[in-house]
Amino acid sequence: MSAETILEVRDLRVRIASRRGLVRAVDGVSFDVPRGGALGLVGESGSGKTMTLRAILGVLPPEAQITSGEIRLDGVDLVQLRGSDVNRLRGPKMAMIFQEPMGALNPVMRVGWQIAEGPQVHLGLSRGRAAERALELMRRVGIPDPERRFRAYPHEFSGGMRQRVMIAIALSCDPEIILCDEPTTALDVTIQDQILRLLTRLCRESGVSLVFVTHDLPVVAQVCRDVAVMYGGQLVERGEVREVLLDPRHPYTLGLVRSAPDFEYVRESLVPIPGSPPSLVSPPSGCRFHPRCAFAEDDCRTSETPLRPLPGVPGGRSTACLHYERTLEAVEADRARP
Amino acid sequence: MNRDEAAGPLLSARDVAVSFPVGSRVAARIRGEEHRLRAVDGVDMEMRRGEALALVGESGSGKSTLAQALAGLQRPDRGEIRFDGRVLPASRSRADRRRIQMVFQDPYSSLNPRLTVGGMLRELLRVHHVVPANRVATFSAELLALVGLAETDLAAYPRQFSGGQRQRVAIARALALRPDVLVADEPVSALDVSVQATILNLLRNLRDDLGLTLLLISHNLAVVRHLCDRVAVMYLGRIVEVAPTEQIFSAPRHPYTRALLAAIPRMTEGAADGSVPAIAGDPPSPLRIPAGCRFRTRCPMAQPRCAAEDPALAEAPGDAGHLAACHFAFVPAVDGETGT
């Protein structure tokens, strides 16, 4: 692993025990995040994007388990570490921002002290120094009147302000990487705009890397350079955001783009993806997308479809589709239409 | 109904206001806040038969409350709601309620979990005498076919459906009463992208096939652009701008509409470069609505006049279809005066 890579996930598999059997929530996912880079992980509900994130953080629900794979953070394999050792990394090495800040903040603790807690515990700062640091962070994330707001409780904050508090907490111990799970989904579009801009600016200033999980394609395009598309617990396409979204090479990505109403490009009618997402207890053989795919052929039902680099395309562009030329043709046909 | 009535607006509101009591009177006086939360604060609007109007705005702008008032689910404090030229009384008759039906955001909590789809429809059709008793079964099956479900689904419970299918059931339930107006409050926000498309296409087809008048509440402007003819933008309980969809998106006149449009993440644009956000700050609490223009506290071009005078929703010169509530909306070149 090169010094340029902060996070390296190799063949990660997560199983969840359920009444209907073992759910293969994450099934052989591999990706790298470069130091200072931002990777978007997109997919619909049940695609395994949140489970991937929670596996990296070491906060899987009790019925879920990592069955194989490696998660190397700055060279250290988190899968092999004991829980208490992972706890020590959460804060100074990696931090997280969740969708619903109200559920992630302590409702009976003053906001300032929640921000100061990390520096006290992980960086060994005194109470006074940690409070100073919290105030400075509150200023950096744009919380107005930080001296007064320091003593407020989370319920006194608006949704956008709470998410700013979450960002301040995430930054409080100077982490190498921040993992975000739909951080702006619960916010209004104007507040989302503020938070996305703040997040990208702070990450660029401090060189923090990002993994950004969302279902919203335009949001990914705002924040990330690279995107990986997840379907049925696996990655199906990866590359630079705009290339993947505007020029997809996997029929599922094409389906996502065609079914989402785009603000700038109004289509006569939207094209939904037929069928429904696969069962992850007994997923379809071969390519998991083949039962819903218009381009599926016999080999799609039988061959395994790992992510493969696209021949002749630089920049780590890869697809899991065996017949990606068909998607290319469809994209070109779409474009030829007025 | 005679011809003359059909030519006027199908549904209109004049100076409609809805407020909710909050907290105690004493606490409100001590804090200098209002005792009532003015969710909708004097709204005028009109819908023509067969059109699709979108109501957009941030959370807390009062769009859902306004929709509920129009549908008769919320009693207005004042103002008047007319349907087909007739003023609707505060407590509506069953026949009046039938005319305007609603579809809600969350298809998981808006369906009765103890009733099958067939049972749900049977009850509705019986109570409202929509069709004779011997036609109930066939009419129910027709309704499901209309929203793309199978006749066999009549025997199923809501829990047996996916989110998208539940939303279809909710739409079938609303259509069962053969309404003139369908009010859809964020009908696709709880659904995955690929499922959203099926529901949006369904709403579009229903409009074309049944001639439904549609009031769509959405925070997603891409959805609005896809589905609606006209857009009304709400801010803190008021409509601040109304115009045909393409016009409002290409030439917005109210500074709030402009900010709202600028905040939309775009697929084709460069990554957010850390530059200034489209609009700063949170919307003020509806308990403390600023005097004068209610947007002035976040407005980049606010003037002393904005604090003193509350701008009315006014027509653009020479264009009765475009209205905005801003002192400077239709003033050409105000740049010289707006230096901050």
Interface residues (C-beta under 8 A of the other chain):
Chain A: E44 S45 S158 G160 M161 D188 V189 T190 I191 Q192 D193 Q194 L196 R197 L198 T200 R201 R204 H215 D216 L217 P218 V219 A221 Q222 V223 C224 R225 V241 R242 L245 L246 G255 L256 R258 S259 A260 P261 D262 F263 E264 V266 R267 S269 L270 V271 P272 I273 S276
Chain B: E58 S59 S162 D192 V193 S194 V195 Q196 A197 T198 L200 N201 R204 H219 N220 L221 A222 V223 R225 H226 A259 L260 A262 A263 I264 P265 R266 M267 T268 E269 A271 A272 D273 G274 S275 V276 P277 A278 I279 A280 D282
